[in-house]
Amino acid sequence: MADLEYRPVAHDHATLLERALKRKGFAQAYEGLEAEYRLVRELLGARVRAGLTQAEVAESMGTTKSAVSRLETVGKHSPSVATLKKYAKALECEVEIRLVPAPHRAGRSA
């Protein structure tokens, strides 16, 4: 094979999301997964700040790179608090979970 050099493709999430939100049904589906996307952004941001690869995080957690990849992807898998703690420890972070009041909706009783 020829010399292969890793060259990541630039990704502009804001532009991608802006275009996707114009597609029929996307906004509703995206809003339904808002918490999951927020968690994934938090995980990825922490890993990038720590300067670690998925493989390095996996080694520290005692798992595989593919397991870390699944953790950092919105999908059918919901990580346990124990898994989030292991991930956070690998990044020298702590997990903080908060419940915040939901915005009041019209017609909703107290």
N, CA, C and O atoms as CSV, one atom per row, in Angstrom:
chain,resi,resn,atom,element,x,y,z
A,1,MET,N,N,0.837,-1.193,0.000
A,1,MET,CA,C,0.000,0.000,0.000
A,1,MET,C,C,0.875,1.246,0.000
A,1,MET,O,O,2.018,1.223,0.457
A,2,ALA,N,N,0.334,2.296,-0.503
A,2,ALA,CA,C,1.031,3.579,-0.502
A,2,ALA,C,C,1.103,4.121,0.916
A,2,ALA,O,O,0.387,3.673,1.811
A,3,ASP,N,N,1.980,5.089,1.098
A,3,ASP,CA,C,2.053,5.731,2.410
A,3,ASP,C,C,0.723,6.375,2.733
A,3,ASP,O,O,0.254,7.246,2.000
A,4,LEU,N,N,0.122,5.955,3.811
A,4,LEU,CA,C,-1.148,6.523,4.233
A,4,LEU,C,C,-0.900,7.426,5.425
A,4,LEU,O,O,-0.281,7.029,6.413
A,5,GLU,N,N,-1.379,8.608,5.316
A,5,GLU,CA,C,-1.221,9.567,6.397
A,5,GLU,C,C,-2.596,9.930,6.924
A,5,GLU,O,O,-3.512,10.219,6.154
A,6,TYR,N,N,-2.732,9.915,8.237
A,6,TYR,CA,C,-4.002,10.272,8.862
A,6,TYR,C,C,-4.243,11.764,8.699
A,6,TYR,O,O,-3.465,12.589,9.178
A,7,ARG,N,N,-5.330,12.097,8.017
A,7,ARG,CA,C,-5.696,13.501,7.827
A,7,ARG,C,C,-7.179,13.642,8.163
A,7,ARG,O,O,-8.032,13.389,7.311
A,8,PRO,N,N,-7.493,14.039,9.385
A,8,PRO,CA,C,-8.904,14.165,9.764
A,8,PRO,C,C,-9.605,15.227,8.919
A,8,PRO,O,O,-9.016,16.232,8.523
A,9,VAL,N,N,-10.864,14.968,8.664
A,9,VAL,CA,C,-11.683,15.891,7.893
A,9,VAL,C,C,-12.278,16.912,8.849
A,9,VAL,O,O,-12.820,16.561,9.897
A,10,ALA,N,N,-12.171,18.174,8.474
A,10,ALA,CA,C,-12.763,19.226,9.308
A,10,ALA,C,C,-14.271,19.029,9.370
A,10,ALA,O,O,-14.897,18.669,8.373
A,11,HIS,N,N,-14.847,19.264,10.531
A,11,HIS,CA,C,-16.282,19.063,10.724
A,11,HIS,C,C,-16.872,20.293,11.390
A,11,HIS,O,O,-16.471,20.664,12.493
A,12,ASP,N,N,-17.811,20.914,10.726
A,12,ASP,CA,C,-18.488,22.083,11.280
A,12,ASP,C,C,-19.878,21.637,11.727
A,12,ASP,O,O,-20.829,21.637,10.946
A,13,HIS,N,N,-19.972,21.260,12.995
A,13,HIS,CA,C,-21.222,20.705,13.518
A,13,HIS,C,C,-22.373,21.706,13.418
A,13,HIS,O,O,-23.496,21.330,13.081
A,14,ALA,N,N,-22.100,22.964,13.706
A,14,ALA,CA,C,-23.167,23.974,13.677
A,14,ALA,C,C,-23.783,24.089,12.286
A,14,ALA,O,O,-25.005,24.167,12.160
A,15,THR,N,N,-22.964,24.102,11.250
A,15,THR,CA,C,-23.473,24.198,9.874
A,15,THR,C,C,-24.235,22.934,9.502
A,15,THR,O,O,-25.305,23.003,8.898
A,16,LEU,N,N,-23.688,21.790,9.860
A,16,LEU,CA,C,-24.353,20.523,9.574
A,16,LEU,C,C,-25.725,20.479,10.242
A,16,LEU,O,O,-26.715,20.103,9.614
A,17,LEU,N,N,-25.780,20.863,11.507
A,17,LEU,CA,C,-27.041,20.846,12.243
A,17,LEU,C,C,-28.040,21.840,11.654
A,17,LEU,O,O,-29.229,21.539,11.544
A,18,GLU,N,N,-27.564,23.005,11.281
A,18,GLU,CA,C,-28.440,24.016,10.684
A,18,GLU,C,C,-29.110,23.479,9.417
A,18,GLU,O,O,-30.307,23.674,9.209
A,19,ARG,N,N,-28.337,22.810,8.586
A,19,ARG,CA,C,-28.906,22.227,7.354
A,19,ARG,C,C,-29.858,21.085,7.683
A,19,ARG,O,O,-30.929,20.974,7.085
A,20,ALA,N,N,-29.475,20.241,8.626
A,20,ALA,CA,C,-30.296,19.080,8.976
A,20,ALA,C,C,-31.640,19.507,9.571
A,20,ALA,O,O,-32.661,18.872,9.310
A,21,LEU,N,N,-31.644,20.571,10.365
A,21,LEU,CA,C,-32.883,21.027,10.993
A,21,LEU,C,C,-33.931,21.483,9.978
A,21,LEU,O,O,-35.110,21.601,10.314
A,22,LYS,N,N,-33.515,21.735,8.763
A,22,LYS,CA,C,-34.449,22.148,7.699
A,22,LYS,C,C,-35.175,20.953,7.092
A,22,LYS,O,O,-36.185,21.120,6.409
A,23,ARG,N,N,-34.663,19.743,7.340
A,23,ARG,CA,C,-35.298,18.540,6.791
A,23,ARG,C,C,-36.550,18.195,7.584
A,23,ARG,O,O,-36.589,18.333,8.806
A,24,LYS,N,N,-37.552,17.753,6.879
A,24,LYS,CA,C,-38.831,17.396,7.489
A,24,LYS,C,C,-38.643,16.303,8.545
A,24,LYS,O,O,-38.045,15.261,8.276
A,25,GLY,N,N,-39.161,16.558,9.744
A,25,GLY,CA,C,-39.139,15.581,10.824
A,25,GLY,C,C,-37.845,15.546,11.627
A,25,GLY,O,O,-37.804,14.956,12.706
A,26,PHE,N,N,-36.792,16.170,11.114
A,26,PHE,CA,C,-35.510,16.091,11.810
A,26,PHE,C,C,-35.549,16.824,13.146
A,26,PHE,O,O,-35.076,16.299,14.154
A,27,ALA,N,N,-36.108,18.028,13.163
A,27,ALA,CA,C,-36.108,18.842,14.384
A,27,ALA,C,C,-36.788,18.103,15.529
A,27,ALA,O,O,-36.282,18.092,16.650
A,28,GLN,N,N,-37.924,17.490,15.254
A,28,GLN,CA,C,-38.655,16.765,16.302
A,28,GLN,C,C,-37.836,15.574,16.800
A,28,GLN,O,O,-37.754,15.340,18.006
A,29,ALA,N,N,-37.235,14.829,15.889
A,29,ALA,CA,C,-36.428,13.677,16.287
A,29,ALA,C,C,-35.195,14.129,17.077
A,29,ALA,O,O,-34.818,13.492,18.061
A,30,TYR,N,N,-34.579,15.211,16.651
A,30,TYR,CA,C,-33.381,15.724,17.319
A,30,TYR,C,C,-33.719,16.204,18.728
A,30,TYR,O,O,-32.985,15.933,19.678
A,31,GLU,N,N,-34.831,16.914,18.853
A,31,GLU,CA,C,-35.247,17.399,20.173
A,31,GLU,C,C,-35.525,16.248,21.119
A,31,GLU,O,O,-35.283,16.358,22.320
A,32,GLY,N,N,-36.034,15.140,20.587
A,32,GLY,CA,C,-36.302,13.967,21.407
A,32,GLY,C,C,-35.034,13.339,21.965
A,32,GLY,O,O,-35.080,12.620,22.963
A,33,LEU,N,N,-33.902,13.609,21.322
A,33,LEU,CA,C,-32.616,13.058,21.762
A,33,LEU,C,C,-31.686,14.142,22.303
A,33,LEU,O,O,-30.480,13.926,22.420
A,34,GLU,N,N,-32.235,15.288,22.629
A,34,GLU,CA,C,-31.425,16.435,23.058
A,34,GLU,C,C,-30.502,16.100,24.231
A,34,GLU,O,O,-29.328,16.469,24.215
A,35,ALA,N,N,-31.010,15.419,25.228
A,35,ALA,CA,C,-30.190,15.097,26.399
A,35,ALA,C,C,-29.037,14.169,26.018
A,35,ALA,O,O,-27.920,14.331,26.509
A,36,GLU,N,N,-29.307,13.202,25.147
A,36,GLU,CA,C,-28.261,12.282,24.716
A,36,GLU,C,C,-27.170,13.018,23.939
A,36,GLU,O,O,-25.981,12.780,24.150
A,37,TYR,N,N,-27.584,13.918,23.034
A,37,TYR,CA,C,-26.594,14.691,22.278
A,37,TYR,C,C,-25.782,15.593,23.203
A,37,TYR,O,O,-24.577,15.752,23.007
A,38,ARG,N,N,-26.415,16.175,24.189
A,38,ARG,CA,C,-25.708,17.035,25.139
A,38,ARG,C,C,-24.667,16.212,25.909
A,38,ARG,O,O,-23.546,16.673,26.125
A,39,LEU,N,N,-25.040,14.995,26.320
A,39,LEU,CA,C,-24.102,14.123,27.034
A,39,LEU,C,C,-22.910,13.775,26.145
A,39,LEU,O,O,-21.764,13.840,26.590
A,40,VAL,N,N,-23.172,13.409,24.900
A,40,VAL,CA,C,-22.089,13.033,23.987
A,40,VAL,C,C,-21.150,14.223,23.755
A,40,VAL,O,O,-19.931,14.056,23.742
A,41,ARG,N,N,-21.714,15.418,23.573
A,41,ARG,CA,C,-20.864,16.606,23.407
A,41,ARG,C,C,-19.995,16.817,24.650
A,41,ARG,O,O,-18.829,17.198,24.540
A,42,GLU,N,N,-20.558,16.573,25.811
A,42,GLU,CA,C,-19.821,16.721,27.071
A,42,GLU,C,C,-18.679,15.702,27.142
A,42,GLU,O,O,-17.559,16.049,27.516
A,43,LEU,N,N,-18.963,14.449,26.783
A,43,LEU,CA,C,-17.942,13.399,26.809
A,43,LEU,C,C,-16.811,13.731,25.835
A,43,LEU,O,O,-15.635,13.680,26.196
A,44,LEU,N,N,-17.175,14.067,24.607
A,44,LEU,CA,C,-16.168,14.358,23.587
A,44,LEU,C,C,-15.333,15.578,23.975
A,44,LEU,O,O,-14.111,15.576,23.822
A,45,GLY,N,N,-15.991,16.608,24.472
A,45,GLY,CA,C,-15.279,17.811,24.882
A,45,GLY,C,C,-14.274,17.528,25.982
A,45,GLY,O,O,-13.154,18.038,25.953
A,46,ALA,N,N,-14.671,16.716,26.954
A,46,ALA,CA,C,-13.773,16.374,28.067
A,46,ALA,C,C,-12.582,15.566,27.560
A,46,ALA,O,O,-11.451,15.778,27.997
A,47,ARG,N,N,-12.839,14.639,26.637
A,47,ARG,CA,C,-11.734,13.814,26.118
A,47,ARG,C,C,-10.757,14.670,25.309
A,47,ARG,O,O,-9.542,14.505,25.416
A,48,VAL,N,N,-11.289,15.575,24.509
A,48,VAL,CA,C,-10.427,16.455,23.723
A,48,VAL,C,C,-9.597,17.351,24.641
A,48,VAL,O,O,-8.400,17.535,24.418
A,49,ARG,N,N,-10.235,17.910,25.676
A,49,ARG,CA,C,-9.498,18.751,26.632
A,49,ARG,C,C,-8.400,17.959,27.340
A,49,ARG,O,O,-7.339,18.497,27.657
A,50,ALA,N,N,-8.667,16.680,27.584
A,50,ALA,CA,C,-7.673,15.826,28.249
A,50,ALA,C,C,-6.563,15.411,27.277
A,50,ALA,O,O,-5.515,14.921,27.697
A,51,GLY,N,N,-6.799,15.609,25.981
A,51,GLY,CA,C,-5.790,15.258,24.982
A,51,GLY,C,C,-5.602,13.768,24.811
A,51,GLY,O,O,-4.503,13.310,24.499
A,52,LEU,N,N,-6.670,13.002,25.014
A,52,LEU,CA,C,-6.589,11.542,24.931
A,52,LEU,C,C,-7.336,11.008,23.721
A,52,LEU,O,O,-8.306,11.606,23.255
A,53,THR,N,N,-6.871,9.878,23.224
A,53,THR,CA,C,-7.572,9.177,22.147
A,53,THR,C,C,-8.577,8.204,22.770
A,53,THR,O,O,-8.537,7.935,23.971
A,54,GLN,N,N,-9.468,7.688,21.940
A,54,GLN,CA,C,-10.399,6.669,22.436
A,54,GLN,C,C,-9.637,5.456,22.930
A,54,GLN,O,O,-10.016,4.854,23.935
A,55,ALA,N,N,-8.577,5.090,22.245
A,55,ALA,CA,C,-7.781,3.922,22.653
A,55,ALA,C,C,-7.151,4.141,24.026
A,55,ALA,O,O,-7.114,3.225,24.848
A,56,GLU,N,N,-6.660,5.346,24.274
A,56,GLU,CA,C,-6.049,5.636,25.574
A,56,GLU,C,C,-7.087,5.613,26.693
A,56,GLU,O,O,-6.819,5.117,27.787
A,57,VAL,N,N,-8.266,6.151,26.412
A,57,VAL,CA,C,-9.343,6.127,27.400
A,57,VAL,C,C,-9.753,4.687,27.666
A,57,VAL,O,O,-9.953,4.295,28.816
A,58,ALA,N,N,-9.880,3.898,26.602
A,58,ALA,CA,C,-10.268,2.486,26.734
A,58,ALA,C,C,-9.279,1.724,27.603
A,58,ALA,O,O,-9.678,0.944,28.467
A,59,GLU,N,N,-7.988,1.948,27.373
A,59,GLU,CA,C,-6.961,1.265,28.160
A,59,GLU,C,C,-7.090,1.630,29.635
A,59,GLU,O,O,-6.994,0.759,30.499
A,60,SER,N,N,-7.304,2.892,29.923
A,60,SER,CA,C,-7.442,3.345,31.308
A,60,SER,C,C,-8.695,2.769,31.964
A,60,SER,O,O,-8.700,2.478,33.160
A,61,MET,N,N,-9.764,2.607,31.168
A,61,MET,CA,C,-11.022,2.067,31.691
A,61,MET,C,C,-11.004,0.546,31.775
A,61,MET,O,O,-11.851,-0.044,32.446
A,62,GLY,N,N,-10.054,-0.093,31.107
A,62,GLY,CA,C,-10.033,-1.558,31.065
A,62,GLY,C,C,-11.068,-2.106,30.112
A,62,GLY,O,O,-11.678,-3.142,30.374
A,63,THR,N,N,-11.269,-1.404,28.993
A,63,THR,CA,C,-12.246,-1.830,28.004
A,63,THR,C,C,-11.636,-1.680,26.613
A,63,THR,O,O,-10.424,-1.513,26.478
A,64,THR,N,N,-12.467,-1.739,25.595
A,64,THR,CA,C,-11.980,-1.644,24.217
A,64,THR,C,C,-12.281,-0.273,23.623
A,64,THR,O,O,-13.146,0.461,24.102
A,65,LYS,N,N,-11.543,0.047,22.571
A,65,LYS,CA,C,-11.770,1.296,21.857
A,65,LYS,C,C,-13.189,1.335,21.294
A,65,LYS,O,O,-13.825,2.389,21.291
A,66,SER,N,N,-13.687,0.199,20.819
A,66,SER,CA,C,-15.038,0.176,20.259
A,66,SER,C,C,-16.085,0.457,21.335
A,66,SER,O,O,-17.118,1.060,21.044
A,67,ALA,N,N,-15.833,0.026,22.575
A,67,ALA,CA,C,-16.768,0.321,23.665
A,67,ALA,C,C,-16.784,1.820,23.958
A,67,ALA,O,O,-17.842,2.389,24.226
A,68,VAL,N,N,-15.620,2.458,23.909
A,68,VAL,CA,C,-15.552,3.910,24.120
A,68,VAL,C,C,-16.245,4.624,22.962
A,68,VAL,O,O,-16.940,5.618,23.172
A,69,SER,N,N,-16.060,4.129,21.757
A,69,SER,CA,C,-16.722,4.709,20.590
A,69,SER,C,C,-18.242,4.651,20.742
A,69,SER,O,O,-18.936,5.624,20.446
A,70,ARG,N,N,-18.756,3.510,21.203
A,70,ARG,CA,C,-20.208,3.388,21.424
A,70,ARG,C,C,-20.682,4.355,22.503
A,70,ARG,O,O,-21.763,4.935,22.396
A,71,LEU,N,N,-19.870,4.524,23.539
A,71,LEU,CA,C,-20.211,5.440,24.628
A,71,LEU,C,C,-20.315,6.870,24.114
A,71,LEU,O,O,-21.145,7.646,24.589
A,72,GLU,N,N,-19.469,7.221,23.139
A,72,GLU,CA,C,-19.424,8.576,22.607
A,72,GLU,C,C,-20.347,8.771,21.403
A,72,GLU,O,O,-20.187,9.727,20.645
A,73,THR,N,N,-21.301,7.874,21.231
A,73,THR,CA,C,-22.222,7.937,20.101
A,73,THR,C,C,-23.656,7.914,20.611
A,73,THR,O,O,-23.992,7.135,21.503
A,74,VAL,N,N,-24.503,8.772,20.040
A,74,VAL,CA,C,-25.929,8.730,20.384
A,74,VAL,C,C,-26.518,7.521,19.678
A,74,VAL,O,O,-26.372,7.362,18.466
A,75,GLY,N,N,-27.169,6.692,20.430
A,75,GLY,CA,C,-27.758,5.492,19.842
A,75,GLY,C,C,-28.655,4.806,20.837
A,75,GLY,O,O,-29.261,5.442,21.699
A,76,LYS,N,N,-28.731,3.507,20.707
A,76,LYS,CA,C,-29.615,2.716,21.561
A,76,LYS,C,C,-29.037,2.479,22.944
A,76,LYS,O,O,-29.766,2.135,23.874
A,77,HIS,N,N,-27.736,2.661,23.083
A,77,HIS,CA,C,-27.057,2.357,24.349
A,77,HIS,C,C,-27.109,3.554,25.288
A,77,HIS,O,O,-26.735,4.662,24.905
A,78,SER,N,N,-27.570,3.335,26.512
A,78,SER,CA,C,-27.533,4.357,27.555
A,78,SER,C,C,-26.525,3.902,28.602
A,78,SER,O,O,-26.730,2.883,29.263
A,79,PRO,N,N,-25.439,4.653,28.754
A,79,PRO,CA,C,-24.403,4.208,29.696
A,79,PRO,C,C,-24.876,4.280,31.141
A,79,PRO,O,O,-25.675,5.143,31.504
A,80,SER,N,N,-24.376,3.371,31.950
A,80,SER,CA,C,-24.678,3.380,33.380
A,80,SER,C,C,-23.869,4.479,34.060
A,80,SER,O,O,-22.896,4.981,33.498
A,81,VAL,N,N,-24.270,4.842,35.252
A,81,VAL,CA,C,-23.520,5.819,36.033
A,81,VAL,C,C,-22.121,5.270,36.315
A,81,VAL,O,O,-21.147,6.023,36.299
A,82,ALA,N,N,-22.015,3.972,36.570
A,82,ALA,CA,C,-20.702,3.363,36.834
A,82,ALA,C,C,-19.783,3.519,35.624
A,82,ALA,O,O,-18.598,3.813,35.781
A,83,THR,N,N,-20.317,3.326,34.425
A,83,THR,CA,C,-19.516,3.486,33.210
A,83,THR,C,C,-19.093,4.934,33.028
A,83,THR,O,O,-17.949,5.207,32.666
A,84,LEU,N,N,-20.010,5.867,33.278
A,84,LEU,CA,C,-19.673,7.281,33.175
A,84,LEU,C,C,-18.579,7.654,34.178
A,84,LEU,O,O,-17.706,8.466,33.873
A,85,LYS,N,N,-18.629,7.064,35.368
A,85,LYS,CA,C,-17.604,7.331,36.375
A,85,LYS,C,C,-16.241,6.815,35.916
A,85,LYS,O,O,-15.231,7.494,36.103
A,86,LYS,N,N,-16.201,5.625,35.319
A,86,LYS,CA,C,-14.942,5.077,34.807
A,86,LYS,C,C,-14.382,5.968,33.704
A,86,LYS,O,O,-13.183,6.243,33.661
A,87,TYR,N,N,-15.262,6.415,32.814
A,87,TYR,CA,C,-14.854,7.297,31.715
A,87,TYR,C,C,-14.285,8.595,32.289
A,87,TYR,O,O,-13.218,9.052,31.878
A,88,ALA,N,N,-15.006,9.179,33.237
A,88,ALA,CA,C,-14.569,10.433,33.858
A,88,ALA,C,C,-13.217,10.250,34.555
A,88,ALA,O,O,-12.338,11.103,34.440
A,89,LYS,N,N,-13.055,9.153,35.266
A,89,LYS,CA,C,-11.796,8.896,35.972
A,89,LYS,C,C,-10.638,8.799,34.982
A,89,LYS,O,O,-9.542,9.288,35.257
A,90,ALA,N,N,-10.878,8.172,33.834
A,90,ALA,CA,C,-9.839,8.058,32.806
A,90,ALA,C,C,-9.407,9.433,32.301
A,90,ALA,O,O,-8.275,9.605,31.849
A,91,LEU,N,N,-10.308,10.407,32.379
A,91,LEU,CA,C,-10.020,11.768,31.919
A,91,LEU,C,C,-9.622,12.696,33.063
A,91,LEU,O,O,-9.429,13.897,32.871
A,92,GLU,N,N,-9.504,12.116,34.256
A,92,GLU,CA,C,-9.233,12.894,35.466
A,92,GLU,C,C,-10.321,13.948,35.684
A,92,GLU,O,O,-10.043,15.107,35.989
A,93,CYS,N,N,-11.553,13.506,35.518
A,93,CYS,CA,C,-12.740,14.347,35.728
A,93,CYS,C,C,-13.647,13.661,36.747
A,93,CYS,O,O,-13.373,12.545,37.189
A,94,GLU,N,N,-14.710,14.333,37.106
A,94,GLU,CA,C,-15.746,13.773,37.962
A,94,GLU,C,C,-17.077,13.892,37.234
A,94,GLU,O,O,-17.263,14.773,36.395
A,95,VAL,N,N,-17.995,13.003,37.561
A,95,VAL,CA,C,-19.337,13.050,36.995
A,95,VAL,C,C,-20.203,13.901,37.906
A,95,VAL,O,O,-20.181,13.746,39.127
A,96,GLU,N,N,-20.955,14.790,37.309
A,96,GLU,CA,C,-21.905,15.611,38.052
A,96,GLU,C,C,-23.265,15.451,37.384
A,96,GLU,O,O,-23.426,15.751,36.201
A,97,ILE,N,N,-24.234,14.978,38.149
A,97,ILE,CA,C,-25.585,14.778,37.610
A,97,ILE,C,C,-26.526,15.727,38.334
A,97,ILE,O,O,-26.543,15.779,39.564
A,98,ARG,N,N,-27.303,16.472,37.572
A,98,ARG,CA,C,-28.236,17.425,38.173
A,98,ARG,C,C,-29.609,17.243,37.554
A,98,ARG,O,O,-29.732,16.896,36.380
A,99,LEU,N,N,-30.624,17.477,38.339
A,99,LEU,CA,C,-31.991,17.550,37.839
A,99,LEU,C,C,-32.402,19.012,37.929
A,99,LEU,O,O,-32.308,19.630,38.990
A,100,VAL,N,N,-32.855,19.552,36.819
A,100,VAL,CA,C,-33.253,20.958,36.795
A,100,VAL,C,C,-34.731,21.043,36.420
A,100,VAL,O,O,-35.224,20.224,35.644
A,101,PRO,N,N,-35.431,22.020,36.962
A,101,PRO,CA,C,-36.850,22.146,36.630
A,101,PRO,C,C,-37.052,22.314,35.123
A,101,PRO,O,O,-36.311,23.038,34.458
A,102,ALA,N,N,-38.047,21.645,34.616
A,102,ALA,CA,C,-38.400,21.758,33.195
A,102,ALA,C,C,-39.174,23.059,32.994
A,102,ALA,O,O,-39.856,23.531,33.903
A,103,PRO,N,N,-39.062,23.631,31.799
A,103,PRO,CA,C,-39.864,24.835,31.522
A,103,PRO,C,C,-41.342,24.495,31.645
A,103,PRO,O,O,-41.770,23.405,31.266
A,104,HIS,N,N,-42.115,25.430,32.174
A,104,HIS,CA,C,-43.555,25.192,32.292
A,104,HIS,C,C,-44.193,25.187,30.923
A,104,HIS,O,O,-43.885,26.012,30.064
A,105,ARG,N,N,-45.082,24.244,30.745
A,105,ARG,CA,C,-45.798,24.149,29.473
A,105,ARG,C,C,-47.242,24.504,29.709
A,105,ARG,O,O,-47.802,24.214,30.766
A,106,ALA,N,N,-47.845,25.137,28.718
A,106,ALA,CA,C,-49.261,25.509,28.826
A,106,ALA,C,C,-50.099,24.257,29.040
A,106,ALA,O,O,-49.891,23.239,28.379
A,107,GLY,N,N,-51.045,24.339,29.964
A,107,GLY,CA,C,-51.949,23.227,30.207
A,107,GLY,C,C,-51.396,22.168,31.151
A,107,GLY,O,O,-52.057,21.163,31.410
A,108,ARG,N,N,-50.217,22.379,31.655
A,108,ARG,CA,C,-49.596,21.403,32.557
A,108,ARG,C,C,-49.959,21.761,33.993
A,108,ARG,O,O,-49.782,22.906,34.410
A,109,SER,N,N,-50.460,20.805,34.744
A,109,SER,CA,C,-50.840,21.084,36.141
A,109,SER,C,C,-49.663,20.848,37.057
A,109,SER,O,O,-48.772,20.060,36.740
A,110,ALA,N,N,-49.651,21.522,38.185
A,110,ALA,CA,C,-48.535,21.436,39.142
A,110,ALA,C,C,-48.610,20.212,39.984
A,110,ALA,O,O,-47.748,19.994,40.836
